[in-house]
Amino acid sequence: MSSSTVVDQKELERRETYLRAYNRPRSLVDPFTWNYPWKGAGLIAAISIGTIHIHNLWFKKPWYFAVVPRAALVGVCATLGYGMGKLREHHYRTRDAVIEHYIELHPEDFDHLKDYHGRPFSKVLLPWYPHRTQYQKHE
């Protein structure tokens, strides 16, 4: 491999930690930096507010029609979205812990993944032989 394609080990660690959750700096205007519970709460609250607005437009009601019960409904929906985000986060953390534990128990099965600096695609991908209908054998 040429030296220009080799990436420094510190750069690989920086990239890996940047992709993991809770390592990026959070920004209020960038929802991709939020963690899963807040993404869930924000998404469900936005969907709830949008449906309430469309409901008011459809039935020709003013925007302040039944605002208190609907605000409570948006709060309940956002709380449910937060809970679903917590559940998703728990699922992913449990899955990652199980996978990392398996890798610790069986390191010999994962030696081929230690080559960070690249392998040709011929060693990564399996060969593909297309089976098309126009190429059938006639006996």
C-alpha positions as CSV (number, residue, x, y, z in Angstrom):
1,M,0.0,0.0,0.0
2,S,1.2,3.5,-0.6
3,S,2.0,5.6,2.4
4,S,-0.7,8.1,1.4
5,T,-3.5,5.6,2.1
6,V,-2.2,4.7,5.6
7,V,-4.1,6.5,8.3
8,D,-2.4,7.2,11.6
9,Q,-3.6,5.2,14.7
10,K,-4.6,8.4,16.6
11,E,-6.7,9.5,13.6
12,L,-8.5,6.1,13.6
13,E,-9.2,6.4,17.3
14,R,-10.5,10.0,16.8
15,R,-12.8,8.9,14.0
16,E,-14.1,5.9,16.1
17,T,-14.8,8.0,19.1
18,Y,-16.4,10.7,17.0
19,L,-18.9,8.2,15.6
20,R,-19.9,6.8,19.0
21,A,-22.8,8.3,21.0
22,Y,-22.2,11.0,23.6
23,N,-18.8,12.0,22.1
24,R,-19.9,14.7,19.7
25,P,-20.5,18.2,21.1
26,R,-24.2,18.8,21.4
27,S,-25.8,21.7,19.5
28,L,-29.4,22.7,20.1
29,V,-29.9,23.6,16.4
30,D,-28.4,20.2,15.2
31,P,-30.7,17.3,16.1
32,F,-28.1,14.8,14.9
33,T,-26.0,15.6,18.0
34,W,-28.8,14.9,20.4
35,N,-29.0,11.6,22.2
36,Y,-31.8,9.1,21.5
37,P,-34.2,10.1,24.2
38,W,-34.2,13.8,23.2
39,K,-34.4,12.9,19.5
40,G,-37.5,10.8,20.3
41,A,-39.1,13.5,22.4
42,G,-38.4,16.2,19.9
43,L,-39.7,14.2,17.0
44,I,-42.9,13.1,18.6
45,A,-43.6,16.6,20.0
46,A,-43.1,18.1,16.5
47,I,-45.4,15.5,14.9
48,S,-48.0,16.1,17.6
49,I,-47.9,19.9,17.1
50,G,-48.1,19.4,13.4
51,T,-51.1,17.2,13.6
52,I,-52.8,19.6,16.0
53,H,-52.2,22.4,13.6
54,I,-53.5,20.4,10.6
55,H,-56.6,19.4,12.6
56,N,-57.3,23.1,13.4
57,L,-56.9,24.1,9.8
58,W,-59.1,21.2,8.6
59,F,-62.0,22.1,10.9
60,K,-61.4,25.9,10.6
61,K,-60.7,26.4,14.3
62,P,-58.4,29.2,15.6
63,W,-54.9,28.2,16.7
64,Y,-55.7,28.7,20.3
65,F,-58.7,26.3,20.3
66,A,-58.4,23.9,23.3
67,V,-54.8,24.9,23.8
68,V,-54.4,23.7,27.3
69,P,-55.6,20.1,26.8
70,R,-53.7,19.9,23.6
71,A,-50.5,21.2,25.2
72,A,-50.9,18.5,27.9
73,L,-51.4,15.9,25.1
74,V,-48.2,17.2,23.4
75,G,-46.4,16.8,26.8
76,V,-47.6,13.3,27.2
77,C,-46.7,12.4,23.7
78,A,-43.2,13.9,24.1
79,T,-42.8,11.9,27.3
80,L,-43.7,8.7,25.5
81,G,-41.2,9.7,22.8
82,Y,-38.5,10.2,25.4
83,G,-39.3,6.8,26.9
84,M,-39.1,5.1,23.5
85,G,-35.7,6.8,23.0
86,K,-34.5,5.5,26.3
87,L,-35.7,2.0,25.3
88,R,-33.9,2.3,22.0
89,E,-30.7,3.5,23.7
90,H,-30.9,0.6,26.2
91,H,-31.3,-1.9,23.3
92,Y,-28.3,-0.6,21.4
93,R,-26.1,-0.4,24.5
94,T,-27.0,-4.0,25.5
95,R,-26.4,-5.2,21.9
96,D,-23.0,-3.5,21.8
97,A,-22.1,-4.9,25.2
98,V,-23.0,-8.5,24.1
99,I,-21.0,-8.1,20.9
100,E,-17.9,-6.7,22.7
101,H,-18.1,-9.4,25.3
102,Y,-18.2,-12.1,22.5
103,I,-15.2,-10.5,20.8
104,E,-13.3,-10.6,24.1
105,L,-14.1,-14.3,24.6
106,H,-13.2,-15.2,21.0
107,P,-10.5,-12.9,19.7
108,E,-9.1,-15.4,17.2
109,D,-12.3,-15.1,15.2
110,F,-11.8,-11.4,14.7
111,D,-8.1,-11.2,13.7
112,H,-8.9,-10.3,10.1
113,L,-10.6,-7.1,11.3
114,K,-7.4,-5.7,12.8
115,D,-6.1,-4.6,9.4
116,Y,-7.1,-1.0,9.4
117,H,-5.0,0.1,6.5
118,G,-6.9,-1.5,3.8
119,R,-7.3,-4.7,1.9
120,P,-8.3,-5.1,-1.7
121,F,-12.0,-5.6,-2.3
122,S,-11.1,-9.1,-3.7
123,K,-10.2,-10.2,-0.1
124,V,-13.2,-8.5,1.5
125,L,-16.1,-9.3,-0.9
126,L,-17.2,-12.7,-2.0
127,P,-17.3,-13.3,-5.8
128,W,-20.6,-12.7,-7.4
129,Y,-21.8,-14.9,-10.3
130,P,-25.1,-13.6,-11.7
131,H,-27.8,-16.2,-12.4
132,R,-30.0,-14.7,-15.1
133,T,-32.9,-16.3,-16.8
134,Q,-31.6,-15.8,-20.3
135,Y,-28.5,-17.9,-19.4
136,Q,-30.2,-21.1,-18.4
137,K,-28.8,-24.4,-19.5
138,H,-30.9,-26.3,-22.0
139,E,-30.6,-30.1,-21.6
